[in-house]
C-alpha cells in the first residue's frame, strides 16, 4: 500500500444488481460449488485408496482435482456470499490475496494439464520406455516443479499489481478481484504494467495451449499403428484431456492475452473457467473413464460391506 493511496477497500458489483437475479445466483452457484468440491474430492479419495489407479496419469489427475478444488474455492465462496449481502466490500489486502490464489491455482492447473499430456505422450509413443521415464520419483519432482512455477507466476503478478496506486473510484465491475478490473481502476498509466502482466499470464496460457494441442495431435497421429482396442482406449482418454484443455484455456486466453479492454461478456467468460470448468472436470474424467468408475464402485462396495459387518 502506498502512502498516497486513498482507497482502502473495493466494492465488487458482482454478476447482477437485480435482487431476484442475485438470489438465483446464490442458489445456482452454491449448487455448482458444492458439486465441484464433492466431485473433485471424490476423485481425490478414489485415487488415494484405489490400488487400480496407481499409474502416473492418475497421480497427476489427483493433483488436478486438488487444484480445481482450491481454484474454485478462491472465487466461489465470496461470489455466493456477496450475492445475498447488502455491501460487497473487499479490503485491498483481501483483494490481493484473491488475485494471488486465483493465479496460483489457475497456473497450477495449466502445468498439471501439461504433465498429463507428457504422460500420455510417453505412454502411447514410447511404451517400452514408459516405466523408466515416468517413475514415481520423476512424477513427484514434476509436480513439485509445477508448484514452484505456479508460485513464481502468482508472486510476479501480485508484485506488479500491488504497486498500482488506487485513488478512486473503488467500484470493481466484476465478481472477483483480477488483473484487468484492477488495471482499470489504477490512477496511473498502466500500459507497461499491462504488457508485463500479459507477457506473464498470456504466455503461460497461450504456450500451454499450443504445447498441449501439438502433443495431442502427435499422440492421435501415432495411434494409427496401434490395435483397434488400443486406439479406442487411448482416443477416449485423450479426448477427455482435450475437452478439459479447451474448456479451461480457451476462455483464459481470451481474458489474459489482450490489452486492458473490458467487454460485456467478460464476466460470463470468467464464470465459465473459474466456476464451470472445475465443476465439469470430475464429470468428464469419470463419465469417460471406465477405470475411475470401476474404482469408485469397488470403494463403495467395500464401504457397504464393512458397514454391514
Number of C-alpha atoms within 10 A of each C-alpha: 14 10 6 9 13 14 15 14 16 22 19 21 18 20 19 14 10 10 11 9 13 19 13 14 20 18 13 12 19 17 12 19 22 12 17 26 20 15 20 26 18 15 23 19 13 23 21 14 13 15 10 13 17 13 15 22 19 19 19 21 21 21 18 26 24 19 22 25 21 18 24 25 20 21 21 21 15 17 22 21 12 22 27 15 11 7 11 18 18 19 13 17 13 14 18 21 14 20 23 23 23 23 23 25 25 25 25 28 26 23 23 22 23 22 21 21 23 18 20 23 21 17 20 19 18 12 13 11 11 17 14 10 16 19 12 15 10 13 18 15 11 17 19 12 14 20 19 14 16 22 19 12 20 23 17 16 23 19 12 14 21 15 12 20 20 25 15 14 13 18 16 20 19 20 23 25 24 18 22 19 17 23 21 17 19 18 14 12 11 16 12 9 16 21 15 15 22 22 16 17 23 20 15 20 27 19 12 18 23 11 15 23 17 12 17 21 13 14 22 18 11 14 17 11 10 12 9 11 9 14 17 13 13 18 16 14 17 20 16 18 21 17 12 19 20 15 17 23 21 17 19 23 19 15 24 22 20 15 12 19 11 14 8 7 8 16 17 13 16 18 17 18 21 23 20 19 21 31 25 18 23 24 16 16 19 17 12 15 15 14 13 20 15 14 19 20 13 14 15 13 12 12 11 11 10 9 8 7 5
